[in-house]
Amino acid sequence: MRNASIPGAHGRVRPLTLLGDPVLHAPCAQVTDFGPELATLVEDLFTTMYAAQGVGLAANQVGESLRVFVYDCPDDEDVRHLGHVVNPRLVETDGVVIRGPEGCLSLPGLEAGTERYDHAVVEGFTVTGEPVTIHGTGFFARCLQHECDHLEGKVYADRVGGWRHRRLMRQVARASWRR
């Protein structure tokens, strides 16, 4: 029997912010209040992430400039990682740098080869203020780095260079969501 509800079961779907919205391009503020409003935000992030069929979602992707993200992401061995982090700090990235396809709910329908380390460690807190350390490998490490970037005001397109960046920006300009 479950002791806790399923993440996102009681939240509401919030509109996603899209590339170009100023909230995506500025560093997010530290969370200082670990009260019911934060719990509601985390629940809404899960609900929105699931509705959009994502594997991670940062608070600024729903217009809230706070250092919070949620994830439900497999690693390369298909082990499911489910959780959230408040005030995360990317404290370690190492291993092999892999260029792999990366997408984002704030750039719907697009992806580009983006370089990321295959191991990452994030430290932060739970919604109740308990310390947490998350170790990720493979695709999950990519997810952790991607979400931490969001909270620093970066999107994966900022990490793509050369012809890949030019191609991605042409696709953004033609995207139906840009109109």
Secondary structure, 3 states (H helix, E strand, C coil): CCCCCCCCCCCCCCCCCCCCCHHHHCCCECCCCCCHHHHHHHHHHHHHHHHCCCCEEEHHHHCCCECEEEEEEECCCCCEEEEEEEEEEEEEEEEEEEEEEEECCCCCCCEEEEEEEEEEEEEEECCCCCEEEEEEEHHHHHHHHHHHHHHCCCCHHHHCCHHHHHHHHHHHHHCHHHC
